[in-house]
Amino acid sequence: MGAGWLPWSAASLASGAVLLVLGALSMPPTTEVGQVIDAVAHQDAAWLMATASFFLASVGLTMGLPAILWLFPRRHQVVGLVGLWIWAVGTIGTAGVASLLVLFRAVARTVDLTPEQVEALSRDPLLRLGLGAVVVAFHLGELVVALVLLRGRAAPVWVPAMLLLHVALAPVNHLLPANLQSVQAIVLGVGLMGIAVRATESWAGSRPLARL
């Protein structure tokens, strides 16, 4: 089976990374519920841009994950593949997050919600379980893939380092100032772009050998 699909997959990965960063930057720079409700009411274009960006990022990242498989050393491919499947749960689940943003916008613009009511909704067990599963799958899969890339030395060290930094920031990101919390998404975007470039370079370098 040929690998002509790889440049397309790498391009999808790079596009998904850019869209993920765009979505993060489009979200209101605050964690206060009242300010989020105000952003929905007065920054509708930015909210819709964030929603569309997260949905398209989900598609791009999911279609781009196979490009990472190209970089795994043969002896680590099984572990790497498991990591990719786990990560795929998180990337696909990002589309669900986009759907929740659409739903929240519709409810906030239709019903006069108070911050207390929004807080109560956010504590719904099923909602918390679903979002938690997506977040855990995303970061766990990313961690496994980063460790495989780091151990196999199939990419420059800074590439898996960016992924590991993104995972490390996850538990403390909410403690950062609101205008710095999008840095976590930028770190991930840089790491994914590095993977896409390295996978394409590796594929291009293998083509002359394939013709011999």
LUMTISE-655646 format. One record per residue (C-alpha): residue number from 1; x, y, z. Coordinates in steps of 0.5 Angstrom, whole numbers. Layout:
N
NUM,X,Y,Z
...
This chain:
212
1,0,0,0
2,3,7,-2
3,4,13,3
4,1,18,-2
5,-4,20,3
6,1,22,8
7,2,29,5
8,-6,30,6
9,-6,28,13
10,0,32,15
11,-4,38,12
12,-10,36,16
13,-6,36,22
14,-3,43,21
15,-10,46,19
16,-13,43,25
17,-7,46,30
18,-8,53,27
19,-16,52,28
20,-15,50,35
21,-11,56,36
22,-16,60,33
23,-21,57,37
24,-18,58,43
25,-16,66,42
26,-23,67,40
27,-26,65,46
28,-27,70,52
29,-21,71,56
30,-24,70,62
31,-27,64,67
32,-32,68,70
33,-39,66,69
34,-42,72,68
35,-37,75,64
36,-38,69,59
37,-45,70,59
38,-44,77,57
39,-39,75,52
40,-45,71,48
41,-49,77,48
42,-44,82,46
43,-39,78,42
44,-43,74,38
45,-38,73,32
46,-32,71,36
47,-37,66,40
48,-39,63,33
49,-32,63,30
50,-29,59,36
51,-35,54,35
52,-33,53,28
53,-26,53,29
54,-27,48,35
55,-31,44,30
56,-26,44,24
57,-20,43,28
58,-24,36,31
59,-24,34,24
60,-17,36,22
61,-14,33,28
62,-17,27,27
63,-16,26,20
64,-8,28,21
65,-7,23,27
66,-5,18,22
67,1,22,19
68,4,21,26
69,4,14,25
70,9,15,20
71,14,17,25
72,14,12,30
73,20,7,30
74,18,0,28
75,19,-3,35
76,14,3,38
77,9,2,33
78,4,-2,38
79,5,3,44
80,4,9,39
81,-2,6,36
82,-5,5,42
83,-4,13,44
84,-7,15,37
85,-13,11,38
86,-14,14,45
87,-12,21,43
88,-17,20,37
89,-23,20,42
90,-21,27,45
91,-20,30,38
92,-27,27,36
93,-30,29,42
94,-27,36,41
95,-33,37,36
96,-38,35,42
97,-35,41,45
98,-37,45,39
99,-44,43,40
100,-44,45,47
101,-42,52,45
102,-47,52,40
103,-52,50,45
104,-50,54,50
105,-51,60,46
106,-58,58,44
107,-60,58,51
108,-56,64,53
109,-60,68,48
110,-66,65,49
111,-67,65,56
112,-65,70,61
113,-60,66,65
114,-57,68,72
115,-49,66,73
116,-52,62,79
117,-56,58,74
118,-50,57,69
119,-46,54,75
120,-51,49,77
121,-52,47,70
122,-44,46,69
123,-45,41,75
124,-49,36,72
125,-46,30,73
126,-47,27,66
127,-44,33,63
128,-38,33,67
129,-37,26,66
130,-37,27,58
131,-33,33,58
132,-28,30,63
133,-27,24,59
134,-26,28,53
135,-20,32,56
136,-17,26,59
137,-17,22,53
138,-14,28,49
139,-8,29,54
140,-7,22,56
141,-7,20,48
142,-2,26,47
143,2,24,53
144,3,17,50
145,5,20,43
146,10,25,46
147,13,20,50
148,14,15,44
149,16,21,39
150,21,23,45
151,24,16,46
152,24,14,39
153,28,20,37
154,24,21,30
155,23,28,31
156,27,34,34
157,27,34,41
158,23,40,42
159,17,37,38
160,15,32,44
161,17,37,49
162,12,42,46
163,7,36,47
164,9,35,54
165,9,42,56
166,2,42,54
167,0,36,58
168,4,39,64
169,0,46,63
170,-7,43,63
171,-8,42,71
172,-5,49,72
173,-8,53,66
174,-14,56,70
175,-9,59,75
176,-6,63,70
177,-8,70,68
178,-14,70,64
179,-10,73,58
180,-5,68,58
181,-9,62,59
182,-9,61,51
183,-2,60,51
184,-3,53,53
185,-7,52,46
186,-1,56,42
187,4,51,45
188,0,45,43
189,-1,48,36
190,7,49,35
191,8,42,37
192,3,39,32
193,6,44,26
194,13,41,28
195,10,34,27
196,6,35,21
197,13,38,18
198,17,33,20
199,12,27,18
200,12,31,11
201,20,31,11
202,21,24,13
203,16,22,7
204,19,26,2
205,26,23,4
206,23,16,3
207,21,17,-4
208,27,16,-8
209,29,10,-4
210,22,7,-6
211,23,8,-13
212,30,4,-13
